[in-house]
Amino acid sequence: SGVRSEPARMQLMARPVRASGVAKPDERTLRSVTLRADGFIEQLYVNETGKDITVGEPLFRVYSPLVVSAQVDFRTSFAAGARDEQPAIRRLKNLDVPDAVIDQLRKGGGPVMSFEWPAPMSGVVMEKKVVVGQMAKAGDELFRLAELSSIWVIANVAEQDLGQVKTGAPAKMTFRAYPGEVFEGKVTFILHELDMATRSAKVRIELKNPDHRIKHEMFADVEINAGAKDVARLVVPVSAVIDSGNRQVVI
């Protein structure tokens, strides 16, 4: 008749919560490259989106009249015998002038008419909004950079499952681009509001991406281990539970 029996036993529960997710850049690594004074882009060394860069690598060469004026004031103050160079140095730093230019001035070099702008971090060019010959105004974003060695997956967890998900819970993800391969991460944050249309919450999962294989906006199938890690529960097979609507009984 197919009837079988199984003893009830104490067991650590590992109830998976399944959800769909989308890969996103780690917002903590995003960096915007801007000028603090109007300038003219004379040459672009990084001229394509998606290019890998290293910290200190020149991005472009710029001529800025205001920066040249600040350098002239620095040299004038020295020629007048000023002992305190801090006000002039502070003005150059407020304009975000690279240290290499300031060091050259301190060594007695003349004003630099145009100079190379170094990359502030290592990473990947996510957006390029500048071309050769362009006049860049102060505050305009020229590049947007990101570091991709870690990545976020934003999972849409249903409202009825949200109470089971805790920060620090391990998660496994599979991507359609890599069938059969499992990537592991952990829950680092649960956003504080639900999506009104889908009645789901955004759960942030962080995972390592050293080879940059996971691309932004990739779809992921997510499984979060929402079970108690250190509390054993009395368990029986799901098929042994009969739910009449008013009560649940176990055969």
Protein Blocks (a to p, Z undefined) as FASTA:
>chain_A
ZZacdddddddddddddddddddddfklgccdddfbdcddfbdfblcehiacdehiafbd
cddfklmmmmmmmmmmmmnopablklmmmmmmmnopafklmmmmmnopacdfbdcdddfb
dcddfbdcbdehiacdehiafbdcddfkbccddddddfklmmmpcghiacddddfklghi
acddddfbdcfbdcfklopacdddddddfkomacghiacdddddfbdfkbccddddfklp
ccehjaccdZZ
